[in-house]
């Protein structure tokens, strides 16, 4: 009679040691997620933003004819280089060989794009001999963009694998607990059954939450209840702590990734993705879609004569006017520098032109700072059936520059 209780006690003791070992491993994995993956996630997302910023600055500098803006591309590239150097501190997550390839492609893209921008800024005529340079810029741009994307996806894959490993450990713990519960059930049926059912139920809740996070759920509001101080509750406690940390970092990354820091409008990356979604949904629903591109007139002169602090104040006030006057359904974003974009679902070019004229008049009459007058030029475009994103934007951009050539402080619909 004593053998069974002693054997059960030994089994239970062995299982306790085993569960504590698993708990330690799981805690270490959770700490690793917090200490390693979250910083790497932030850097990888910032790299995407910086790369888009470099690309946007080159385009804006050439389109606006402003060689001085190329310094902004250099600053973004320097930050991108620093971020890549930081990523090399995580060899257990990052493939250093691929990181070296990315560094080389980024350097080649930047140097070729910089050379092409200077060439185009120096001569208003397109240089035929620049064909090879343009091809190099496109090749290294595509390589760099795909590598940055692949890097972010690989980080996400490793994160999911780490969470899956935790799930596997928890499943092993459940299996062992079930076996021990069966053995103890022969001696203490009521107690063992109660413990087993309670533990299993709580384990399933943890696994369900782990699986939800691993599958990409971004609702971190749900927390598991801690009722005592056993090993399971320690696991739940740390899981809740991890959820807190993941929620904080997710919200921070989400805000940084889609918001322009100065104007608090949507940034260029968010505008690009929203425009593609809007074009797809408008085609499916057979409803019109229009965009307005806006450029503050002579903004460089404002910076030169009044300083960049005043220039920033102008951009902030300008964004407030767009927010206050545009439709609640409008998507408003900072397109780059002193350029802004408004995406309008269910608007044709006539309705969009009326809104643009109203905004132009409000900007023209607004006292920005100490009597400083500011005007803006507007280009309006409506999506055509054959349009892709590039063609749609180019046609609207052409309308914007017609407005600027016609004397600025006006709206051009291209009609």
N, C-alpha and C positions, 0 to 999 in steps of 0.2 A: 504493500500500500504506500510505503514511503518512496518507492522508486519513481512512481508516476509523478507525485508532487515535486520531487527533487529534479527529475528530468525536465518537468515543465518549467521549474524555476531556472534551470540551466539554459533551457531554450529561450526563455524570456530574457534572461540576463544577456545571452549572446545577441539576441535581437536588439536589445537596448543599445548595446555597444555598436552594433552595425548601424542602427538608425542614427545614432549620434555622429558616427563617421560620415554617413551620407549627408546629415545636416550640415556638418562642417564643410564638406565639399560644396554643397549647394550655396552656403553662405559665401564661400570663397568665389564661386562663380558669379553670385550676385554682386559682390564687391568688384569683381573684374568688369562686369557690365557697367557698373557705375563709374569706375576709375578709368577704364580704357575705351569702351565703345562710345560712351556719350561724348567725350571730347573729340574723338575721331569723327563721329557723326557731324558735330558742329563744324569742324574744319572742312570736311568733304562738301557739305552744303555751301559753306562760304566760298569754296573753290569754284563751284558752279556759278555763284553770283559774280565773283571777281572775273571769271573768264568771259561771262556775258558782258560785264562792264567794259573790259578791254576791247572786245569786239564792237560794242556800241560806241565807245569813244572814238575809235578809228573811223567809223562810219559818220558820226556826227561832225568830226573835225573836217572830213573831206566835204561833206554836204554843205556845211556852214562856211567852209573856207577859213577855218581858224587853226593855224598850225600850233598855236599856243596850247590848244586843248590836248595835244598829244602828250603833254606832261602828265595829264590825268591817267592816260593809259600806262605810262611808265610807273606811276605810283601803284596802280592796281596790280601791275605785273610784279613789282617788288613785293607786295603783300602776298601775292600768289606764290612766289618763290619761298617766302618765309613759311607759309603754310605747308608747302611740300617738305621743307626741312623739318618742320614739327612732326609731320606724318612719319618721317624716317625713324622717329623715336619709338614707334610701335611696330617693330619687325614681326611680332607674333600675330599681328593683324594685317599689316600691309606687306605686299610683295615688293621688296626693295628693287628688284630688277625691273619690274613694271613701272615703279616710281621713277627710276632713272630714265626709262624710255619716255615717260610723260614729260620729264624735265627737258629732255632734248627736243621733243616735238613742240613744247611751249616756247622754248627759246627760238627755234626755227620759225614758228608761226609769228612770234612777236617781231623778230628782226625783219622778216619778209614783209609783213603787214606794215610795219613802220616805214620801210623803204618805199613801198608802194604808195602809202599815204603822202609821204614827202614828195614823191614824183608827181602825183596827181595834184597836189596843192601848188606845185611849182609851175605847172603848165595846164591851162584850161582845156587843151586838146588832148584826147586819149592817145597814148603812145602805143603804136602797134607792137614795138619791141618789148612792151611790158607784158605780153601774153604769158611768157614763161613764168614771170614773177607772180602774175595773178593765179596761175595754176598751182604754183608752190604755196601761195597763201591759202588757197582752197584746200589743198592736200593736207597741209600741216594743221589747218583749222579743224578739218574733219577728224584727223587722227587724234588731236588733243581733246576735242569734244567727246569723242567716243571713249577715250581712255579715262577722262574725268567721270563720265557716266558709269563705265565699267568698274572704276574704283569704288564709287558710292554703292553700286549694286553688290559688289563683293563684300563690303563692310556689312551691308544689310543681311547678306546670306550668312556670314559668320555669326552675326547677332542672333539670327533665327536658329542656327545650329546650336549655339550655346543654350538658348532657351529650351530647345528640344532635348538637349542632354539633361537639363534639370528635370524636364518632364519624365524622361526615361528613369532617372534616379527615383523620382516619386512613385512611378509605376512599380519599380522593384521593391520599394518600401511597402507599397500596398500588398504586393504578392507575399512578401515575408510576413507582414502583419496578419494576413489571412491565414497563413499556415500555422502561425503561433496561436492565433485565436481558436483554430480548430482543436489544437492540442489541449489548450487550457479549458476549452468548452467541456471536455470529458470530466474535468474536475470541478470547475466552477462555472456552470452553464449560464446562470443568470448574469454574473458579473462580466464574463468573457463576451457574451452576446451584446451586452450593453456597450462595452468598450469598443468592440469590433464595429458595431453599427455606427456609433458616434464617430469613431476615427475615420471609417470609410466615407461617411457623408461629408466630413470636413475635407478629407483628401480630395474628393471629387470636386468640391468647390474650388480648391486651390488649383487643381489640374484644369478645370474649366476656365479659370481666369488666366492661367498660363497660356493655354491654347488660344484664348481670345487675343492676348497680347502678341503672341507669336504669329497669328494670322493677320496682324496689322490693325487691330482695333485701336482707335485713338480716344475712346471714352475711358478715362482713368478715374472717373468719379466713384466707381464701386469699390468698396473696401470690405475685406473679410473680418468677421467679428472675433476678437480675442476674449476667451471666457475664463482661461486659467493660465497656468505657467508651465505646462508640459512642453515636450519637444515640438509637438504639432503647433502649439501656440507661438513658440519661438519662430518657427518657420513662417507662420502666418504674419507675425509681427514684422519680420524682415521683408516678407513679400509686400506688405502694406507700405513699408518704408521705401522699397524699390518702386512701387507704383507712384508714391509721392514724388520721388526724384524723377522718374520717367515723365510724369505729367508736367513738372516744372520745366524740364529741358525740352519737351516736345512743344509746349506753348511758346517757349523762348525761341526755339528754332523756327517754328511756324511763323511767328511774328516777323523775325529777321528775314526769313526767306521770301516773304511776299510784300513787305512794307518798306517804302522809302523813308529813311530815317529822318530827313529834314521836314518834308511836307506831310508825312503820315498818310500819303496816298499809296495805292498799289504801285509796286515797283515794275521795272521793265520785264523781268522774268514772269511775274504774275500776269501782266498785260498780254504777253505773247501767248501763254497757255490759255487765257480766257478768250482771246480773239479766235483761236483755233476752235475751241469748244462752241463759241457763239456762232461761228460760220457753219459748223456741222449741224447744230440744233436748228438754226434758221432755215437751212436747206431742207431738213427733215420735216419741219412744220410748214414749209412754203410761206414764210413771212419775211419781210424785208429786214435788212441789217445795214446800218450806216455807222461810219466812224468820223470823228472830227480830230484832226491833228492841229495843235496850237503851238505857236512859237512866239515868245515874248520879243517884241521888237527892240533891237539895239541893247540887248541885255549886257553885253560886254562893256558898253559905254557906261551903264549904271555901275558896274563893278569898278571900272577904272576911275570914274569921277567921284563916287560916293563910298567905295570900299565894299569888301565882300560881306561885311556884317549887314549893311543895308541891302545888298543883293540877296542875301538869305532871307531877310525880312520880306522882301518883295515876293520871293518864291512862296513863302509861307502864306502871305496874304492872298496871292494869286490862287493858290490851292483852295483857300477858304471860299473865295468867290465861286470857283467851279463847283465846290461841294454844295454851297448855299443855293445856287441858281439852277444847277442841272437837275434833271428828273431823278426821283428816288430810284428808278430802275436803271439809271445810267451806271456804267462802269467807268471810273475815272482813275487814270494812272499817270505817273510821271514817266515820260517816255525817254528822258535823258537830258541832262543840263537844264535848259530853259524850255524844253519841249514837253507837251502834255498830250494825252490821248483820251478821248471819250468814246466808248463803244455803246451803241444804241440799238437795242433789239426793238423790232416792230416800228422802226423809223425808216422812211425813205429819205432821199437827199433833200427834198423840199422841207420836210419837218426838221431834219437835222440842221439845214441852213438857217431856219428861223431861230432855233436854239443857239446856234453859233452867233448870229447877229445880236441876239439878246445878251449873250455873254460878252461879246465885243463891246457893246455899248456900256455895260456895267463896268468893265475894266477901264474903258476910256474915261469914265466919269469918277472913278474911285480915287480918293486921296490916299496914296499908299504910305507916305511918310514925309512929314514936313512939306506938304505941297508937291511932292514928287509925282509927276504924271507918268503913267505907263500905258502903252498900247500893245496890242497883240494881233498877229495875223492868223487866219483860220483857213484850213483846207478841209473840204467836206467830200466824202466819197460814199457811194452806195454799192454794196456787193452785187456782182453780176454772176449769172449761172456758171460761167467758165472760170471764175476767179479762184486762184489759190491765195494763200496768205501773202506771199511776196507780191503778186500782181495787184492785189487789193490795196496793200499799203503803198506801193509805188505810185499808183494812180492818185491816191489821196495826197501823198507827199508832193506830187507834181502840182496839184491844185494849191497846196500850201505855198509853194514857191512862186506860183503865179501871183498869188495875193501879195507876196513880198515884193515881187518885181513891179507890180502895179501901184506900189506906193505904201504898202504895209497898212496896218490898222483897218483891215477889211476882210471880208469872207469871200472865198472862191469855191463854187460848187462844180467847176469844170463843165458847166452846161453851155 
